[in-house]
Amino acid sequence: MKRRNFLGLVAMSGGAVAAGPAMALAAGEKEAQQQKGGKRAATLTADVIIAGGGLGGVAAALGALRNGQRVVLTEETDWIGGQLSQQGVPPDEHPWIETHGATAAYREMRTRIREYYKKNYPLTPDAAARPNLNPGDGGVSKLCHEPRVAVAVLTDMLAPYISTGRLTLLLEHMAVSAETTGNRVRSLKVQDLRTRAFKTLKGEFFVDATEMGDLLPMTGTEYVTGTESKAETGELHAPEKADPANNQAFTMCFAIDYDPNGNHVIEKPKEYDFWKKHVPQLTPAWSGPILGLHYSDPRTLKPKELGFQPEGNKTGNALNLWNYRKIINRFNFKEGTYSGDITIVNWPQNDYMLGNIIGVSREQFNFHVNRAKQLSLSLLYWLQTEAPRPDGGKGWPGVRLRADIMGTEDGLAKYPYIREARRIRALFTVKEEHVGKEQRAQAGGEKASVFADSVGVGYYHIDLHPSCRGNNYIDFASLPYQIPLGALVPKRMENLLPANKNIGTTHITNGCFREHPTEWNIGEAVGMLTAYARDKKATPQQVHGNKGLLRGFQELVRSQGVETEWPN
């Protein structure tokens, strides 16, 4: 996948720049350097090697760094922040996020995002005075904001460690292979996607914070993918038969605004005719062609109407999709700042269901990503030319693709929004019986399972999007849950830890563990675990299995702002 440079990062981050390859070599410890085919090959050494600069990866880096570790953090794109930035997804959060149910560092990030707008944007006096400012007033979150603001804030949070040389941040670097001995990872090889040169990264701990759990097969770490069977997990909503290739749809998000007097219709996408006629083949059945203002209600799976009105007006009883993930509400800013609102298109209509991208070749990955891009561009073209209008006409030609919001030339997100990854075979697997409201009630429980090894908390309903093998939505109530340390520790590998959607959940429970604050909490706990295990000269398995070590680690995470239980 072609990566795009974000040239405004220096200005946006107040002068604190994420280290590119040249800077990283200067900041990192160079054990060896030689010429190979005209390209420089280097070995960098740190205490902790983290692959993946999404929310889990950044949080893991912060957790390790503030506890004295030296870190190398790699990221495939030129933006850190994962689903919050390069994937273009405003935060999916629980209703209590403003006061509790997240780590102190996650809340700090949210506060800094609001402060960034108040410092740098011409807000109205009313908006500037709001302690809980929501720049976009989108319905999905209490904090809908631009992806690039997340990049700026996360970069500033990492900046002190970059400037002191304790953090080496390698943007546009992809993990390609690993060296292991027995139950330990010895090194990770990454490739610079700009120069094509390779680097070898050596450390005591390795963290897989990639979006799809890419380090697991590279290191021989045991993992599962797709759906487990009911016989295996005992979950109410699990299928009768397991299917490792059955993963949730992914989405190529994009941003649009509305210029009522303009004509911004894009060139007709080459696959438009296909997608206009396409009806997803799902069980239960989808509600009609995917390009339309309808979908299957996630809870009832019955057809449900949606609305689209790019000036933000009400659309009867139907949800106006324009307002759902709106990241700029023009009325929060002084008159003349914005000609219209800006919204993110991450809707049922651009969920890509026609292929699996987990555990496939790079060629297959690119094939499906490119088709998903065609779907998203086709949706845009349909909105511009054929979407029904209240006046009886068709199309909104003033809808404009905002490539600058995503920092790309094609206007689509830098990376697909991936809802599901490879998942480790963990010391403990979180199942529906632990967090699902209905199954807990059947066992006489009114709350989620209490875990003695809790290292965090989270909440979201169990939300599984349609899958690539024909399942419609699986969406049902869950309960505020704890994050057990056992789900973050592989059964066998001693120095590799997960920090994204690759922890010990099932296909079902991934649906409530995959959102922004939980991913952050997982990463932060893992980063702190690397420091604690190194200090105690213990493996993560030993920390988990020894009551004294476990108690000490829980005291550490709580002392640094990680909640380990929900208030009554």
C-alpha positions, 0 to 999 in steps of 0.5 A: 500500500502506498504511503503518503507523507504528512508534511504539516506534522512539524507545524502541528506538533509545536516543533516536536517531530516524530523521528524518521529513519535518519533521525532514528539512527542518530537517536538509537543505539547502533550496534552494527552498520554496513553497506548491502547493495548500496543500502545501509543496514543497521541494528538498533537495540532497546529494552522494548521493541513495539511494532505498530504505532496505533493507540495500543502501541503509543500507550505501550510506549508511554507505559514503558518509557515513564517506567525507565525503559528505552523503546523503539516504536515502528509504524507502517504509515506516516501517522501514529494513532491507528484507528483514531488517526490513520484509519479516520475513526472518531473515538467509540467510547462508553457513556461514562468516559468523561469521569471514569472507565479509562486510564489517566493517560487516555483522559490526558490525551482527550484533554489535550485534544480539546486544549489543542482546539482552544489554543489553535482554532478560532472557536466561538466564545461559547464553544471555547468556554465549554470544558467538554468541548466536542469540535464536531458534535458528532453523535457517535462520541463526546469528542469527535475531532480531526485525525490530524489533531490526534497525530499532533497530540500523540506526537507531543506526548511522545516528544520529551522521550524522543528529544532525550533519545529514549524513544526511537520512532520509525515511521513508514517501517513494516515488520517483515520477519523475526528471529526466535530461540525457543520461547523467546524472540531475539530480533525483529527485522523491519523495512523502511517503506521509503528507502526499502532498506532493512533494520534489525531491532533487538530488545528484551521485550517485543510488543505486537501492536500491529493492526492485524497481529502480524508478529504472531506468525512471524514469531511462531506465537500460537494464535487463532483467527475468525470464529470459534465454535460453540462447542469450543467456547460455550458462547451463546452467540458462537456458531456451531462450526468454527471458521478461521477465515470468517472475520468482520468487514473492514472499512476505507473511511473518508471525509467530506464537507458540503459546498451548496453552490459547488459541483465537486462530483468525482470521476465515476469509479471504475467499479461503480456499476458493480457496487451499485447493483451489489447486494451483500449475501448475508444471513439473515438477508441484507436490506437491499443494494449496499449503495442505499439509505438503508441497512440491517438494524444491528439489534433486530436485523430487520431493514432500517431506513437511514437519512442523508442531508449534508446541511445537518437537517433532520431527516424525519425519524431516520438517523441523518448519517451526516451527523453521526461521525461529524468531526467539525460543526461549523457553528463551534467556530467563528463565522467564516472559518468553515463554509460547512461541516465536515464528517467522516464516512464510516457507515454500513454502506462502505463496510467491505465484506467480499474478502478476508485480509487477516493472514493472507498474502500482501497481494491479497491484502492489497487486492481487497483494500483496493476493492474497498477503496472502490466501494468507498469512492462508489458510495461518494459518487452515489451520494453526489449523483443519485442519493435521494433529496427531500425536494424529489431530486437526486444527488448532492453535487456539492458534497466534496471529498476532503483529501486534506483531512485524511492526509492522502492524495486519493482522499481515503484513509491511510489504512483500512479500519480493521475490526478484528485481528489474529488473537493470541492463545492466552493464559486466559481467554475472555468469553461471552460468559464473562461479559455478555449480559444475557449469558451472565444473567443465565448464570445468575450474574448481574455484573461482568466477571470479577478478575483477580488479575485485573489490570484495567477496565472497559465497556462497549456493547458487543458489536460485530459488523457483517463478516466476510463469510456471510454473517450479518450483524451480531450486536447485543448487550454486554456489561462493564468489564475488567481486563484480566492480565491473563488475556494479555500473556501468551501461553508459551512465548516469554517476551512477546506481548499483544497490545491491540486487538490481538489479545486473548478474546474470542471472535464474540468478545472482541466486539466489546474489547476493540474500541479506543479506550480499551485498546489504549488500556491494554497497551499501557498495561503491557508497556508497564508490564515490560518494565515491571518484569525486567525489574523483577527479572521475571517473565510475564507468565511468572508475574501472572502466576505469583500472587506477590508479583501480581499484587505488586504489578497491580499496585504499580498500574493503579499508582499510575492512573489505571483503574482496575475495577468499576465503581459500584 
